[in-house]
Amino acid sequence: MQQWEMMPWYGMIFGPIMMIIWLVVVIVLAAAIIRWLQGGPVGRFPSFGTRKRALEILEERFARGEIDKNEFEEKKRLLSD
């Protein structure tokens, strides 16, 4: 005869929880690796530095003469808020 008592009762609770935790870890690691391979930021939010980059683009447009001084100042003021 086989014995069906292979693990204690709490194994029925912790087993599925551990499986879910491992699944989440594997998915997060896979997403981080894919993002790293694509050259994206890993371990930081992509919104960091966007305001600085927007100001650089605005300054470049002003230097090329695409926008005038009034428009540059207005947009710069909006970015600094």
VOZAVO-894438 format. One record per residue: x, y negated, z of N, C-alpha, C in turn; residue number from 0. Coordinates in nm, 3 decimals, always signed. Each point is the difference from the previous one (the first is absolute). Layout:
+---------+---------+---------+---------+---------+---------+---------+---------+---------+-----+
|     n_X |     n_Y |     n_Z |    ca_X |    ca_Y |    ca_Z |     c_X |     c_Y |     c_Z | pos |
+---------+---------+---------+---------+---------+---------+---------+---------+---------+-----+
|       X |       Y |       Z |       X |       Y |       Z |       X |       Y |       Z | NUM |
...
+---------+---------+---------+---------+---------+---------+---------+---------+---------+-----+
This chain:
+---------+---------+---------+---------+---------+---------+---------+---------+---------+-----+
|     n_X |     n_Y |     n_Z |    ca_X |    ca_Y |    ca_Z |     c_X |     c_Y |     c_Z | pos |
+---------+---------+---------+---------+---------+---------+---------+---------+---------+-----+
|  +0.083 |  +0.119 |  +0.000 |  -0.083 |  -0.119 |  +0.000 |  +0.087 |  -0.126 |  +0.000 |   0 |
|  -0.051 |  -0.100 |  -0.068 |  +0.070 |  -0.127 |  -0.001 |  -0.048 |  -0.087 |  +0.113 |   1 |
|  +0.093 |  -0.082 |  +0.050 |  -0.040 |  -0.097 |  +0.102 |  -0.016 |  -0.135 |  -0.068 |   2 |
|  -0.110 |  -0.063 |  +0.024 |  -0.030 |  -0.127 |  -0.064 |  +0.049 |  -0.120 |  +0.081 |   3 |
|  +0.053 |  +0.026 |  +0.118 |  +0.048 |  -0.110 |  +0.083 |  +0.145 |  -0.029 |  -0.033 |   4 |
|  +0.023 |  -0.069 |  -0.111 |  +0.135 |  -0.032 |  -0.043 |  +0.051 |  -0.129 |  +0.062 |   5 |
|  -0.088 |  -0.095 |  +0.024 |  +0.041 |  -0.125 |  +0.061 |  -0.102 |  -0.040 |  +0.105 |   6 |
|  +0.044 |  -0.081 |  +0.094 |  -0.094 |  -0.045 |  +0.103 |  -0.107 |  -0.093 |  -0.058 |   7 |
|  -0.101 |  -0.029 |  +0.078 |  -0.113 |  -0.078 |  -0.046 |  +0.039 |  -0.139 |  -0.047 |   8 |
|  +0.099 |  -0.062 |  +0.064 |  +0.037 |  -0.136 |  -0.039 |  +0.071 |  -0.003 |  -0.135 |   9 |
|  +0.044 |  +0.111 |  -0.049 |  +0.059 |  +0.006 |  -0.133 |  -0.102 |  -0.031 |  -0.108 |  10 |
|  -0.125 |  +0.025 |  +0.029 |  -0.105 |  -0.031 |  -0.096 |  -0.023 |  -0.150 |  -0.012 |  11 |
|  +0.040 |  -0.076 |  +0.102 |  -0.016 |  -0.145 |  -0.003 |  +0.126 |  -0.066 |  -0.057 |  12 |
|  +0.117 |  +0.040 |  +0.052 |  +0.124 |  -0.065 |  -0.040 |  +0.048 |  +0.043 |  -0.138 |  13 |
|  -0.036 |  +0.116 |  -0.044 |  +0.041 |  +0.047 |  -0.132 |  -0.050 |  -0.089 |  -0.112 |  14 |
|  -0.130 |  -0.025 |  -0.010 |  -0.051 |  -0.089 |  -0.105 |  +0.050 |  -0.144 |  +0.014 |  15 |
|  +0.017 |  -0.047 |  +0.123 |  +0.052 |  -0.137 |  +0.020 |  +0.141 |  -0.010 |  -0.055 |  16 |
|  +0.084 |  +0.098 |  +0.027 |  +0.137 |  +0.000 |  -0.049 |  +0.002 |  +0.011 |  -0.153 |  17 |
|  -0.090 |  +0.076 |  -0.057 |  -0.006 |  +0.011 |  -0.146 |  -0.035 |  -0.135 |  -0.062 |  18 |
|  -0.093 |  -0.073 |  +0.060 |  -0.038 |  -0.131 |  -0.050 |  +0.117 |  -0.097 |  +0.013 |  19 |
|  +0.070 |  +0.003 |  +0.112 |  +0.115 |  -0.089 |  +0.020 |  +0.107 |  +0.029 |  -0.104 |  20 |
|  +0.031 |  +0.127 |  -0.025 |  +0.100 |  +0.034 |  -0.101 |  -0.043 |  -0.042 |  -0.138 |  21 |
|  -0.128 |  +0.013 |  -0.031 |  -0.051 |  -0.042 |  -0.129 |  +0.016 |  -0.151 |  -0.019 |  22 |
|  -0.030 |  -0.077 |  +0.103 |  +0.016 |  -0.145 |  -0.006 |  +0.147 |  -0.036 |  -0.018 |  23 |
|  +0.089 |  +0.067 |  +0.072 |  +0.144 |  -0.027 |  -0.011 |  +0.049 |  +0.029 |  -0.142 |  24 |
|  -0.043 |  +0.111 |  -0.057 |  +0.042 |  +0.036 |  -0.136 |  -0.052 |  -0.102 |  -0.101 |  25 |
|  -0.123 |  -0.045 |  +0.014 |  -0.058 |  -0.098 |  -0.093 |  +0.074 |  -0.134 |  +0.012 |  26 |
|  +0.028 |  -0.045 |  +0.122 |  +0.071 |  -0.126 |  +0.019 |  +0.140 |  +0.008 |  -0.057 |  27 |
|  +0.070 |  +0.110 |  +0.024 |  +0.134 |  +0.016 |  -0.056 |  -0.003 |  +0.004 |  -0.152 |  28 |
|  -0.096 |  +0.069 |  -0.057 |  -0.011 |  +0.006 |  -0.146 |  -0.027 |  -0.139 |  -0.057 |  29 |
|  -0.087 |  -0.076 |  +0.063 |  -0.029 |  -0.136 |  -0.047 |  +0.123 |  -0.089 |  +0.011 |  30 |
|  +0.075 |  +0.013 |  +0.109 |  +0.121 |  -0.081 |  +0.017 |  +0.105 |  +0.036 |  -0.105 |  31 |
|  +0.015 |  +0.128 |  -0.029 |  +0.098 |  +0.042 |  -0.101 |  -0.041 |  -0.050 |  -0.139 |  32 |
|  -0.127 |  +0.011 |  -0.032 |  -0.048 |  -0.047 |  -0.131 |  +0.021 |  -0.150 |  -0.012 |  33 |
|  -0.031 |  -0.074 |  +0.106 |  +0.018 |  -0.144 |  -0.003 |  +0.148 |  -0.037 |  -0.011 |  34 |
|  +0.086 |  +0.075 |  +0.067 |  +0.143 |  -0.025 |  -0.006 |  +0.053 |  +0.027 |  -0.141 |  35 |
|  -0.048 |  +0.108 |  -0.062 |  +0.044 |  +0.032 |  -0.135 |  -0.046 |  -0.104 |  -0.101 |  36 |
|  -0.112 |  -0.064 |  +0.025 |  -0.050 |  -0.104 |  -0.089 |  +0.066 |  -0.134 |  +0.027 |  37 |
|  +0.082 |  -0.008 |  +0.102 |  +0.070 |  -0.124 |  +0.030 |  -0.079 |  -0.096 |  +0.086 |  38 |
|  -0.106 |  +0.045 |  +0.062 |  -0.081 |  -0.086 |  +0.084 |  +0.054 |  -0.007 |  +0.141 |  39 |
|  -0.054 |  -0.089 |  +0.080 |  +0.046 |  -0.013 |  +0.138 |  -0.048 |  +0.117 |  +0.085 |  40 |
|  +0.089 |  +0.053 |  +0.079 |  -0.034 |  +0.109 |  +0.091 |  +0.026 |  -0.048 |  +0.141 |  41 |
|  -0.096 |  +0.017 |  +0.088 |  +0.019 |  -0.037 |  +0.139 |  -0.028 |  -0.146 |  +0.030 |  42 |
|  -0.053 |  -0.074 |  -0.093 |  -0.039 |  -0.137 |  +0.024 |  -0.122 |  -0.032 |  -0.085 |  43 |
|  -0.068 |  -0.103 |  +0.040 |  -0.119 |  -0.037 |  -0.073 |  +0.038 |  -0.076 |  -0.126 |  44 |
|  -0.066 |  +0.028 |  -0.112 |  +0.036 |  -0.068 |  -0.124 |  -0.034 |  -0.148 |  -0.001 |  45 |
|  -0.080 |  -0.048 |  +0.095 |  -0.038 |  -0.141 |  +0.000 |  +0.108 |  -0.089 |  +0.058 |  46 |
|  +0.105 |  +0.059 |  +0.065 |  +0.108 |  -0.082 |  +0.054 |  +0.075 |  -0.066 |  -0.113 |  47 |
|  +0.021 |  -0.128 |  +0.008 |  +0.078 |  -0.071 |  -0.099 |  -0.078 |  -0.048 |  -0.121 |  48 |
|  -0.128 |  +0.026 |  -0.007 |  -0.076 |  -0.042 |  -0.117 |  -0.015 |  -0.151 |  -0.005 |  49 |
|  -0.011 |  -0.065 |  +0.114 |  -0.013 |  -0.145 |  +0.003 |  +0.130 |  -0.064 |  -0.049 |  50 |
|  +0.113 |  +0.056 |  +0.042 |  +0.129 |  -0.051 |  -0.046 |  +0.014 |  +0.019 |  -0.151 |  51 |
|  -0.040 |  +0.115 |  -0.049 |  +0.008 |  +0.027 |  -0.143 |  -0.092 |  -0.094 |  -0.078 |  52 |
|  -0.117 |  -0.027 |  +0.054 |  -0.093 |  -0.090 |  -0.068 |  +0.059 |  -0.141 |  -0.008 |  53 |
|  +0.068 |  -0.043 |  +0.104 |  +0.063 |  -0.131 |  -0.003 |  +0.113 |  -0.004 |  -0.102 |  54 |
|  +0.075 |  +0.109 |  -0.011 |  +0.107 |  +0.007 |  -0.100 |  -0.056 |  -0.009 |  -0.141 |  55 |
|  -0.110 |  +0.069 |  -0.025 |  -0.064 |  -0.006 |  -0.132 |  -0.049 |  -0.141 |  -0.028 |  56 |
|  -0.057 |  -0.064 |  +0.101 |  -0.049 |  -0.137 |  -0.017 |  +0.115 |  -0.094 |  -0.033 |  57 |
|  +0.112 |  +0.016 |  +0.070 |  +0.116 |  -0.085 |  -0.027 |  +0.055 |  +0.025 |  -0.141 |  58 |
|  -0.001 |  +0.126 |  -0.044 |  +0.046 |  +0.032 |  -0.136 |  -0.091 |  -0.065 |  -0.104 |  59 |
|  -0.130 |  +0.005 |  +0.022 |  -0.094 |  -0.062 |  -0.094 |  +0.020 |  -0.151 |  -0.006 |  60 |
|  +0.025 |  -0.060 |  +0.115 |  +0.025 |  -0.144 |  +0.004 |  +0.131 |  -0.033 |  -0.072 |  61 |
|  +0.102 |  +0.081 |  +0.019 |  +0.129 |  -0.024 |  -0.065 |  -0.011 |  +0.015 |  -0.151 |  62 |
|  -0.085 |  +0.091 |  -0.047 |  -0.016 |  +0.018 |  -0.145 |  -0.091 |  -0.106 |  -0.062 |  63 |
|  -0.067 |  -0.077 |  +0.084 |  -0.086 |  -0.106 |  -0.050 |  -0.141 |  +0.047 |  -0.030 |  64 |
|  -0.038 |  +0.118 |  +0.049 |  -0.135 |  +0.051 |  -0.025 |  -0.105 |  -0.074 |  +0.081 |  65 |
|  +0.041 |  -0.050 |  +0.117 |  -0.093 |  -0.077 |  +0.085 |  +0.066 |  -0.133 |  +0.034 |  66 |
|  -0.083 |  -0.100 |  +0.029 |  +0.055 |  -0.131 |  +0.036 |  +0.021 |  -0.007 |  +0.151 |  67 |
|  +0.054 |  -0.115 |  +0.044 |  +0.035 |  -0.017 |  +0.142 |  -0.123 |  +0.006 |  +0.090 |  68 |
|  -0.109 |  -0.063 |  -0.042 |  -0.121 |  +0.000 |  +0.083 |  -0.054 |  +0.142 |  +0.020 |  69 |
|  -0.006 |  +0.075 |  -0.108 |  -0.048 |  +0.138 |  +0.010 |  +0.094 |  +0.085 |  +0.085 |  70 |
|  +0.131 |  -0.022 |  -0.016 |  +0.099 |  +0.072 |  +0.080 |  -0.020 |  -0.027 |  +0.149 |  71 |
|  -0.013 |  -0.128 |  +0.035 |  -0.017 |  -0.037 |  +0.141 |  -0.129 |  +0.057 |  +0.057 |  72 |
|  -0.107 |  -0.004 |  -0.078 |  -0.130 |  +0.052 |  +0.047 |  +0.009 |  +0.152 |  +0.026 |  73 |
|  +0.058 |  +0.072 |  -0.094 |  +0.010 |  +0.145 |  +0.016 |  +0.098 |  +0.038 |  +0.110 |  74 |
|  +0.104 |  -0.078 |  +0.015 |  +0.096 |  +0.025 |  +0.108 |  -0.067 |  -0.019 |  +0.136 |  75 |
|  -0.083 |  -0.105 |  +0.009 |  -0.074 |  -0.025 |  +0.125 |  -0.097 |  +0.114 |  +0.030 |  76 |
|  -0.065 |  +0.052 |  -0.105 |  -0.093 |  +0.112 |  +0.020 |  +0.074 |  +0.127 |  +0.045 |  77 |
|  +0.119 |  +0.021 |  -0.051 |  +0.077 |  +0.118 |  +0.039 |  +0.052 |  -0.011 |  +0.142 |  78 |
|  +0.027 |  -0.121 |  +0.046 |  +0.057 |  -0.016 |  +0.133 |  -0.107 |  +0.010 |  +0.110 |  79 |
|  -0.127 |  -0.008 |  -0.035 |  -0.108 |  +0.012 |  +0.100 |  -0.014 |  +0.139 |  +0.054 |  80 |
+---------+---------+---------+---------+---------+---------+---------+---------+---------+-----+
